Amino acid sequence: MRELIDRLLPVLFFAVLMAAWQIACNVFDVPEFLLPSPLAIVKKIGEVPERLLLHTLTTLREVVIGFAAACAGGILLASFTAQSRIFGRTVFPMLVMSQTVPTIAIAPVLVIWFGPGDVARLIVVFLIAFFPMVVNTTAGLLRVNQELIDLARGLNASRWKIFTKIRMPNALPHIFTGMRISIALSVIGAVVAEFVAAEQGLGYLIFSANTNLDTKLVFAGVVLLAIMGIILFQAVRTAQHLMLPWARESAPGGP
């Protein structure tokens, strides 16, 4: 019963928030070009479903590909970092420095280098989602019971065996934590990239609708982005619960 209540609380809060929004728009007669009501936004989505679906699928493709690349690259780099302190001390400061530069500032440069196609947008998504994967995976690989490492070495286990049988399984909860952060950031990265250079995608749709003062379409795009982010986040969390049921209680944001 308690678990059911915990699951229903976010839904109830969202419903109350939407109802308050709708009532406020009706009572105060808020102009739709300033703040459309939830019903007006839903109606707008129903007016152009094919157009919105096309833009949504474009953004989703960019998010998934960029996220997958960030996961693979982050885990690979973290593996080298955990195995070599010298490598870690050399590379990590550069990674931190790269995060101090706003990605939106270098996105135009990437467009100049790679053109206004998919490559530049995917690189933007990768850059935004990459850092959390490296940090969390490295933390998981290094936070291992030293007694297990010493025991494995005493049994003449190779570094590869120690890595695959001890370090990597121990790091899986941290990896999934990084994935949940990265998937949310991937959506942001795709939108940022589409603001700069795109002819399709929800980011492009929001930007062009804002230029045309179509506030309802702007909010429709934002709503679809929010739904996409929630679904992708829940997909990663569900994968963690299926693969690591023993880590469910320790996972932040778990059910």
Buried (B, 14 or more C-beta within 10 A) or exposed (E): EEEEEEEEEEEEEEEEEBEEBBEEBEEEEBEBEEBBBBEBBBEBBEEBEEEBEEBBEBBBBBBBBBBBBBBEBBBEBBBEBBBEEEEBEEBBEEBEEEBEEEBBEBBEEBBEEBEBEBEBBBBBBBBBBBBBBBBBBBBBBBEBEEEBBEEBEEEEBEEEEBBEEBBBEBBBBBBBBBBBBBBBBBBBBBBBBBBBBBEBBBBBBBBBBEEEEBBBBBBBBBBBBEEBBEEBBEEBBEEBBEEBEEBBEEBEEEE
